[in-house]
Amino acid sequence: MKSSVVAVDKNLKEQISHGNYAFPVDVHSELFQAEGIGAPSYFVCHWHPEAELMILLDGSMRYQVNETIYDMKEGEGLFINSNCLHMGTAVSGQASTLSVIFHPRFLYGYEDSLIREKYISPLLESAAFSAYPLRAGNTDESRVIPELLLQCLHHYEEKPLAWELHIKACLLSCWGALFSVFTEKGTVRKISARSREAEGKAKSILEFIQDHYTRKISLADIADAAALSTGECGRICKRLLHQTPFEYLNAYRVEQSIPDLLKKDLSITEIALKHGFSGSSYYAETFKRVKGITPSAFRRSLISGS
């Protein structure tokens, strides 16, 4: 199995630029493959200050946003709010997605605008509205969003006259639909202080792991970084990440090692030690458990395909 390349910093914040300051919008499609190594099978846990709207063009995917799992099939999608941890995995066969990622300021303009205060901020600041599924059977205003996203893709690729204005119009319509849903449902949904605290602790755990994964670290080290007992640390990871802390640590080490497999001058042992493994045998065992293939075979496939 192979992950989509999502560059993140030590806080799991995505480092890829989505558009630029002048036009902070990114529209892209991506192919995922549940089996095989020709295409990524999933993207790693990350967050970004931009909001995201996605739909499945083909196949099925499983997304997790904070603690909630969403199973998506062709034609369905998901709104992911700003600053929310999320990850996704192809469920079976091949899946292709369309994502429109945009900074909210693209919609509200200047900082003190009425649009921001009345329509954007309430939704952005709602911990209970971290995501919203765009189901085929939705009867609320969100049912128009998938078609609007396809229009965004058309404008982005074809770039007709005033295409930027057309994309902004589509996204404003999407946001209007989400705000309608939020007004009807978001204000009555509750998120417990315990869940909010757990999400903060999870970010601290992941930050520590990503900052120290090349070193020898213990469960106690990870728990201490988030001011937790080792038991509570494990429970939070299982609930939010569906992995133990060490399963996440080793999977992250494997992901970080992949670029080095393209470097022919580095041996498997050197790569293993560089990324926090005690030796090549443990690295190979862990790599195969995570990816379903040995690092040597994976390296050969990367080099032959490059």
C-alpha positions in Angstrom: 0.0 0.0 0.0 1.2 3.5 -0.8 0.2 6.9 0.6 -0.6 10.0 -1.3 2.2 12.6 -0.8 1.0 15.0 1.8 3.9 17.1 3.2 3.2 18.1 6.8 5.1 19.9 9.5 5.6 18.6 13.0 2.1 19.8 14.0 0.6 17.8 11.1 -0.2 21.0 9.3 -0.1 20.5 5.5 2.8 22.4 4.0 1.5 22.3 0.4 0.3 25.7 -0.8 -3.3 25.7 -2.0 -3.3 28.4 -4.6 -1.6 31.6 -3.5 -2.4 34.8 -1.6 -4.0 36.4 -4.6 -6.2 33.4 -5.5 -6.2 31.0 -2.5 -8.0 28.1 -4.3 -6.8 24.7 -5.4 -8.9 22.4 -7.5 -7.5 18.9 -8.2 -8.4 15.3 -8.8 -6.5 12.3 -7.4 -6.5 8.6 -8.0 -6.3 6.0 -5.2 -5.8 2.3 -5.5 -6.7 0.0 -2.6 -4.4 -2.8 -3.9 -1.1 -2.6 -5.7 1.6 0.1 -5.7 0.8 2.0 -8.9 -1.3 4.6 -7.1 -1.5 5.7 -3.5 -4.0 3.9 -1.4 -4.5 6.6 1.3 -3.4 10.0 2.5 -1.9 10.5 5.9 -3.5 12.4 8.8 -3.1 16.1 8.4 -4.9 19.5 8.7 -4.8 22.8 7.0 -6.3 26.3 7.6 -8.3 26.1 4.4 -11.8 24.5 4.1 -12.2 21.6 1.8 -15.0 20.2 -0.3 -14.6 16.8 -2.0 -16.6 14.3 -4.0 -15.9 10.8 -5.2 -15.9 10.6 -9.0 -15.5 6.9 -8.9 -15.1 4.0 -6.4 -15.4 4.3 -2.6 -13.3 5.8 0.1 -13.3 5.9 3.9 -12.6 9.3 5.5 -12.0 10.1 9.1 -12.4 13.7 10.4 -11.4 14.1 14.0 -13.2 11.1 15.6 -15.9 10.5 13.0 -15.7 8.0 10.2 -17.5 8.6 6.8 -17.9 6.0 4.1 -18.2 7.6 0.7 -19.3 6.1 -2.6 -19.4 7.4 -6.1 -21.2 10.7 -6.4 -21.0 11.4 -2.7 -18.7 13.8 -0.9 -17.7 15.6 2.2 -17.2 19.1 3.6 -14.1 19.3 5.9 -13.9 22.4 8.0 -10.8 24.5 8.6 -8.1 23.1 11.0 -9.7 19.7 11.3 -7.5 16.5 11.4 -8.5 14.2 8.5 -7.3 11.2 6.6 -8.7 9.0 3.8 -8.3 5.4 2.5 -9.5 3.7 -0.6 -11.9 0.9 0.4 -11.6 -1.5 -2.5 -10.3 -1.3 -6.0 -9.8 2.1 -7.5 -11.2 5.4 -6.4 -10.9 8.9 -7.8 -11.6 12.1 -6.0 -12.2 15.7 -6.8 -11.1 18.2 -4.1 -11.6 22.0 -3.9 -9.5 23.5 -1.2 -9.9 27.2 -0.5 -9.1 29.7 2.2 -12.2 31.3 3.7 -10.9 34.8 3.1 -11.5 34.1 -0.6 -15.2 34.3 0.2 -15.4 37.0 2.9 -12.9 39.5 1.5 -11.7 42.0 4.2 -11.3 41.0 7.8 -14.3 42.9 9.3 -16.8 42.3 6.5 -20.4 41.5 7.2 -20.0 38.3 5.1 -17.3 37.0 7.5 -19.0 37.9 10.7 -22.5 36.8 9.7 -21.9 33.7 7.5 -18.3 32.5 7.6 -17.1 32.7 11.2 -20.0 31.0 12.9 -19.5 27.9 10.8 -15.7 28.0 11.0 -15.7 28.3 14.7 -18.2 25.5 15.4 -16.5 22.5 16.9 -19.7 20.5 16.2 -19.4 21.2 12.5 -16.0 19.7 11.7 -17.4 17.9 8.7 -20.7 17.3 6.8 -21.3 14.4 4.5 -22.7 15.1 1.0 -24.9 12.0 0.7 -26.8 11.0 -2.4 -30.0 11.0 -0.4 -29.6 14.4 1.2 -32.7 16.4 1.0 -31.3 19.6 2.4 -29.5 22.4 0.6 -26.2 20.5 0.5 -27.6 18.4 -2.4 -26.5 21.1 -4.9 -22.8 21.0 -3.9 -21.5 18.0 -5.9 -22.7 19.7 -9.2 -21.2 23.0 -8.1 -17.8 21.3 -7.5 -17.9 19.8 -11.0 -18.5 23.3 -12.3 -15.5 24.5 -10.4 -13.4 21.7 -12.0 -14.6 22.7 -15.5 -13.8 26.4 -14.9 -10.4 25.6 -13.4 -9.3 23.3 -16.2 -10.9 25.2 -19.2 -10.3 28.7 -17.9 -13.0 30.5 -19.9 -13.5 34.2 -19.6 -13.8 35.3 -15.9 -13.2 31.7 -14.7 -12.0 33.0 -11.3 -15.3 34.8 -10.8 -17.2 31.7 -11.8 -15.3 29.6 -9.3 -15.9 32.2 -6.5 -19.6 32.2 -7.4 -19.7 28.4 -7.2 -18.0 28.4 -3.8 -20.2 31.1 -2.4 -23.2 29.0 -3.4 -21.6 26.0 -1.8 -21.0 28.0 1.4 -24.6 29.3 1.3 -25.9 25.7 1.2 -23.6 24.7 4.1 -24.7 27.7 6.1 -28.3 26.7 5.6 -27.5 23.2 6.9 -25.5 24.6 9.8 -28.4 26.9 10.8 -30.8 24.0 10.8 -28.6 21.4 12.3 -25.3 22.7 13.5 -26.5 24.8 16.3 -28.2 21.9 18.0 -25.3 19.5 17.6 -23.2 19.3 20.7 -19.5 18.3 21.2 -18.4 17.5 24.7 -15.5 19.2 26.4 -14.0 15.7 26.7 -14.0 15.2 22.9 -12.6 18.7 22.3 -9.8 18.0 24.9 -9.1 14.6 23.3 -8.6 16.2 19.9 -6.1 18.6 21.4 -4.3 15.8 23.1 -4.2 13.8 19.8 -2.5 16.7 18.1 0.1 16.9 20.9 0.8 13.2 20.5 1.2 13.4 16.7 3.3 16.5 17.0 5.7 14.7 19.4 5.9 11.6 17.2 6.6 13.6 14.1 9.2 15.7 15.8 11.0 12.7 17.4 10.4 9.7 15.2 14.0 9.3 14.2 15.0 8.7 17.9 14.3 5.9 20.3 11.1 6.9 22.1 8.9 5.1 24.6 5.2 5.1 25.2 5.9 7.0 28.4 7.7 9.7 26.3 4.7 10.0 24.0 2.2 10.2 26.9 4.3 12.7 28.8 4.4 15.0 25.7 0.6 15.2 25.9 0.4 15.2 29.8 -1.4 11.9 29.8 -1.0 8.5 31.5 0.2 5.8 29.1 -3.2 4.1 29.3 -5.1 7.3 28.4 -2.6 8.0 25.6 -3.4 4.6 24.1 -7.1 5.0 24.5 -7.1 8.4 22.7 -5.0 7.1 19.9 -7.3 4.1 19.4 -10.4 6.3 19.4 -9.2 9.0 17.1 -6.5 7.3 15.0 -7.7 3.7 15.2 -4.1 2.8 16.0 -1.9 2.4 19.0 0.7 5.1 19.5 3.4 2.7 18.3 1.4 1.6 15.3 1.2 5.2 14.3 4.8 5.8 15.1 6.0 2.9 13.0 3.6 3.7 10.1 4.9 7.3 10.1 8.5 6.1 10.1 7.8 3.9 7.1 6.1 6.8 5.2 9.1 9.1 5.9 11.5 6.4 4.7 10.0 6.1 1.3 11.8 9.0 -0.4 15.1 7.5 0.7 14.3 4.3 -1.1 14.7 6.2 -4.3 18.3 7.0 -3.4 20.4 4.2 -4.7 23.4 5.2 -2.6 21.6 4.4 0.7 21.4 0.8 1.9 18.3 -0.6 3.5 20.1 -0.7 6.9 21.1 3.0 6.6 17.6 4.0 5.8 16.2 1.9 8.7 18.6 3.5 11.2 18.0 7.0 9.8 14.3 6.7 10.4 14.3 5.4 13.9 14.3 1.6 13.4 16.7 -0.6 15.4 17.9 -2.4 12.3 17.1 -3.6 8.8 15.2 -6.7 9.9 12.7 -4.8 12.1 12.4 -2.2 9.4 11.6 -4.9 6.7 9.1 -6.6 9.0 7.3 -3.3 9.9 7.4 -2.1 6.2 5.8 -5.3 5.0 3.1 -5.1 7.7 2.3 -1.5 6.7 2.7 -1.7 3.0 2.2 -5.4 2.2 5.6 -5.5 0.5 9.2 -5.5 1.6 11.2 -2.3 1.3 13.6 -3.9 -1.2 10.7 -4.9 -3.5 9.1 -1.5 -3.0 12.4 0.1 -3.9 12.7 -1.9 -7.1 9.1 -1.0 -8.1 9.8 2.7 -7.5 13.0 2.7 -9.5 11.6 0.6 -12.4 8.6 2.9 -12.5 10.5 6.2 -12.4 
